[in-house]
Amino acid sequence: MANLAINYRQRSRDYYRAQGYTNDYEWAHFENAPFTRPTKPLGESRLAIITTAMPDDSAPRKSRQVIATPVERLPSSMHTADLSWDKINTHTRDVASFLPIQQIRHLIAEGVVGELAPAFYSVPTEYSQRNTQETDAPEILALCQRDKVDLALLVPL
Amino acid sequence: MSLVARHLEANSIATVVLGSALDVVEYCGVPRFLFVDFPLGNPCGKPYDRKMQLAIVRQAVNLFDTVETPSTTARTPFNWSDDESWRDTYARVDDSNRAALLLKGEQRRKQQQAARSAGDNRAPMIPE
C-alpha cells in the first residue's frame, strides 16, 4: 500500500499556498540518521513516551513549551485541538489512540518492557526547526537524563 | 518530533517514532520508524480498539530489539478501512474552500504579525 501513502509535504505546500503564503516551508532533511544500540534488554529498560499532545488541564499548554506530566494518573483527555490531524475522518477522544500509556503498562506486566519513566513528555510542534533543535530537543534530553530513561517512544499525532 | 528523535539518539538514548506521516518522517530521517497508514491523529490504532492498539505498540517497541541499521521503516498490518476515500480529504484545496482559505491566511498573517510584535517567536507547525 506504499504507493497510497499520503504526500503530506505536498499537501501542506498546496494548503499554505492556497492561504496566500508565498514561501514554501522547508521540511527538515538529512541524508543519514544517528543510531544508538540499546544498552540493556527491552525487558530491563526504562521507557519514556513523548507526544505532541499537551496536557488538557495544564495552564502552560498554550505557551508552547516542553511539559513533563506524571504517568500515575491516566489522562482522560489531552489538548489536541491546535495540532494538525485529520479532523474529518477521526477524533482524539480516546487518549490511548495516540498516547500509549496503557499499552506500555500491559507490556510491562508481560515482561516485554522493563518500566515506564515517571513522566511522559509533551513537545510542541514548531514551525521553527531552530526552536525545536536548540530549545525543545535539549529540554527533552535533559528530562530523559533526569528520569534515567533508556529508550524513548516518540508518538507524533 | 523527528528532530527530537535524532537529538536523543545522538545522545545515547535509542528511539522509535510511531506515526502516520510517512513522507515527513522519512524525509527528515530517523533511526527506527513504525509507519501506521491511518489518518493523522491515531498513531496507536483506531479509537477504542484496544487489541489493535496493543498490537501496534508491541510492534513499535520490538523495533528496539530487531532494528540493526538506522533509517529503518516498518509497517503495521492494519488498514483504516476498505474504502480509501479518507486519503483525499486532509488539507484538501478545491473550489469549495479556496476563498475561505485565502481569508483564513490573511487573518492568520495578522495574528502572526501581532504575536511577533509582542515578542512571541513560536508558531505551530501546520496551522489548521
Chai-1 contact restraints between the chains, C-beta under 6 A:
chainA,res_idxA,chainB,res_idxB,connection_type,confidence,min_distance_angstrom,max_distance_angstrom,comment,restraint_id
A,M1,B,D37,contact,1.0,0.0,6.0,A-B,restraint_1
A,A5,B,L22,contact,1.0,0.0,6.0,A-B,restraint_2
A,I6,B,R87,contact,1.0,0.0,6.0,A-B,restraint_3
A,N7,B,D23,contact,1.0,0.0,6.0,A-B,restraint_4
A,Y8,B,A21,contact,1.0,0.0,6.0,A-B,restraint_5
A,Y8,B,D23,contact,1.0,0.0,6.0,A-B,restraint_6
A,Y8,B,V24,contact,1.0,0.0,6.0,A-B,restraint_7
A,R9,B,D23,contact,1.0,0.0,6.0,A-B,restraint_8
A,R11,B,A91,contact,1.0,0.0,6.0,A-B,restraint_9
A,S12,B,I126,contact,1.0,0.0,6.0,A-B,restraint_10
A,D14,B,V93,contact,1.0,0.0,6.0,A-B,restraint_11
A,Y15,B,A91,contact,1.0,0.0,6.0,A-B,restraint_12
A,A18,B,V93,contact,1.0,0.0,6.0,A-B,restraint_13
A,A18,B,L101,contact,1.0,0.0,6.0,A-B,restraint_14
A,Q19,B,L101,contact,1.0,0.0,6.0,A-B,restraint_15
A,Q19,B,K104,contact,1.0,0.0,6.0,A-B,restraint_16
A,Q19,B,G105,contact,1.0,0.0,6.0,A-B,restraint_17
A,G20,B,L102,contact,1.0,0.0,6.0,A-B,restraint_18
A,G20,B,G105,contact,1.0,0.0,6.0,A-B,restraint_19
A,W27,B,Y27,contact,1.0,0.0,6.0,A-B,restraint_20
A,A28,B,L3,contact,1.0,0.0,6.0,A-B,restraint_21
A,A28,B,C28,contact,1.0,0.0,6.0,A-B,restraint_22
A,H29,B,Y27,contact,1.0,0.0,6.0,A-B,restraint_23
A,F30,B,G29,contact,1.0,0.0,6.0,A-B,restraint_24
A,A33,B,G29,contact,1.0,0.0,6.0,A-B,restraint_25
A,A33,B,V30,contact,1.0,0.0,6.0,A-B,restraint_26
A,A33,B,P31,contact,1.0,0.0,6.0,A-B,restraint_27
A,A33,B,P70,contact,1.0,0.0,6.0,A-B,restraint_28
A,A33,B,S71,contact,1.0,0.0,6.0,A-B,restraint_29
A,P34,B,R6,contact,1.0,0.0,6.0,A-B,restraint_30
A,P34,B,E9,contact,1.0,0.0,6.0,A-B,restraint_31
A,P34,B,A10,contact,1.0,0.0,6.0,A-B,restraint_32
A,F35,B,P31,contact,1.0,0.0,6.0,A-B,restraint_33
A,F35,B,P70,contact,1.0,0.0,6.0,A-B,restraint_34
A,T36,B,E9,contact,1.0,0.0,6.0,A-B,restraint_35
A,T36,B,S12,contact,1.0,0.0,6.0,A-B,restraint_36
A,T36,B,A14,contact,1.0,0.0,6.0,A-B,restraint_37
A,P38,B,A14,contact,1.0,0.0,6.0,A-B,restraint_38
A,P38,B,F64,contact,1.0,0.0,6.0,A-B,restraint_39
A,L42,B,F64,contact,1.0,0.0,6.0,A-B,restraint_40
A,L42,B,D65,contact,1.0,0.0,6.0,A-B,restraint_41
A,R64,B,R122,contact,1.0,0.0,6.0,A-B,restraint_42
A,D82,B,P124,contact,1.0,0.0,6.0,A-B,restraint_43
A,S84,B,I126,contact,1.0,0.0,6.0,A-B,restraint_44
A,S84,B,E128,contact,1.0,0.0,6.0,A-B,restraint_45
A,W85,B,L40,contact,1.0,0.0,6.0,A-B,restraint_46
A,W85,B,G41,contact,1.0,0.0,6.0,A-B,restraint_47
A,D86,B,P39,contact,1.0,0.0,6.0,A-B,restraint_48
A,D86,B,L40,contact,1.0,0.0,6.0,A-B,restraint_49
A,D86,B,G41,contact,1.0,0.0,6.0,A-B,restraint_50
A,D86,B,Y90,contact,1.0,0.0,6.0,A-B,restraint_51
A,I88,B,T89,contact,1.0,0.0,6.0,A-B,restraint_52
A,N89,B,P39,contact,1.0,0.0,6.0,A-B,restraint_53
A,N89,B,W86,contact,1.0,0.0,6.0,A-B,restraint_54
A,T90,B,P39,contact,1.0,0.0,6.0,A-B,restraint_55
A,T90,B,G41,contact,1.0,0.0,6.0,A-B,restraint_56
A,T90,B,N42,contact,1.0,0.0,6.0,A-B,restraint_57
A,T92,B,G41,contact,1.0,0.0,6.0,A-B,restraint_58
A,D94,B,P47,contact,1.0,0.0,6.0,A-B,restraint_59
A,D94,B,Y48,contact,1.0,0.0,6.0,A-B,restraint_60
A,A96,B,Q53,contact,1.0,0.0,6.0,A-B,restraint_61
A,S97,B,N42,contact,1.0,0.0,6.0,A-B,restraint_62
A,S97,B,C44,contact,1.0,0.0,6.0,A-B,restraint_63
A,S97,B,P47,contact,1.0,0.0,6.0,A-B,restraint_64
A,F98,B,P43,contact,1.0,0.0,6.0,A-B,restraint_65
A,F98,B,C44,contact,1.0,0.0,6.0,A-B,restraint_66
A,P100,B,C44,contact,1.0,0.0,6.0,A-B,restraint_67
A,P100,B,V57,contact,1.0,0.0,6.0,A-B,restraint_68
A,Q103,B,Q53,contact,1.0,0.0,6.0,A-B,restraint_69
A,Q103,B,L54,contact,1.0,0.0,6.0,A-B,restraint_70
A,Q103,B,V57,contact,1.0,0.0,6.0,A-B,restraint_71
A,H106,B,L54,contact,1.0,0.0,6.0,A-B,restraint_72
A,V113,B,V61,contact,1.0,0.0,6.0,A-B,restraint_73
A,V123,B,V4,contact,1.0,0.0,6.0,A-B,restraint_74
A,T125,B,P124,contact,1.0,0.0,6.0,A-B,restraint_75
A,T125,B,M125,contact,1.0,0.0,6.0,A-B,restraint_76
A,Y127,B,A123,contact,1.0,0.0,6.0,A-B,restraint_77
A,Y127,B,M125,contact,1.0,0.0,6.0,A-B,restraint_78
A,T132,B,L3,contact,1.0,0.0,6.0,A-B,restraint_79
A,Q133,B,L3,contact,1.0,0.0,6.0,A-B,restraint_80
A,A137,B,L3,contact,1.0,0.0,6.0,A-B,restraint_81
A,A137,B,V4,contact,1.0,0.0,6.0,A-B,restraint_82
A,A137,B,H7,contact,1.0,0.0,6.0,A-B,restraint_83
A,I140,B,V4,contact,1.0,0.0,6.0,A-B,restraint_84
A,L141,B,L8,contact,1.0,0.0,6.0,A-B,restraint_85
A,L141,B,N11,contact,1.0,0.0,6.0,A-B,restraint_86
A,C144,B,I13,contact,1.0,0.0,6.0,A-B,restraint_87
A,L151,B,A14,contact,1.0,0.0,6.0,A-B,restraint_88
A,L151,B,F64,contact,1.0,0.0,6.0,A-B,restraint_89
A,A152,B,L8,contact,1.0,0.0,6.0,A-B,restraint_90
A,A152,B,I13,contact,1.0,0.0,6.0,A-B,restraint_91
A,A152,B,T15,contact,1.0,0.0,6.0,A-B,restraint_92
A,L153,B,V16,contact,1.0,0.0,6.0,A-B,restraint_93
A,L154,B,M1,contact,1.0,0.0,6.0,A-B,restraint_94
A,L154,B,A5,contact,1.0,0.0,6.0,A-B,restraint_95
A,L154,B,T15,contact,1.0,0.0,6.0,A-B,restraint_96
A,L154,B,V17,contact,1.0,0.0,6.0,A-B,restraint_97
A,V155,B,L18,contact,1.0,0.0,6.0,A-B,restraint_98
A,V155,B,P43,contact,1.0,0.0,6.0,A-B,restraint_99
A,P156,B,M1,contact,1.0,0.0,6.0,A-B,restraint_100
A,P156,B,G19,contact,1.0,0.0,6.0,A-B,restraint_101
A,L157,B,G41,contact,1.0,0.0,6.0,A-B,restraint_102
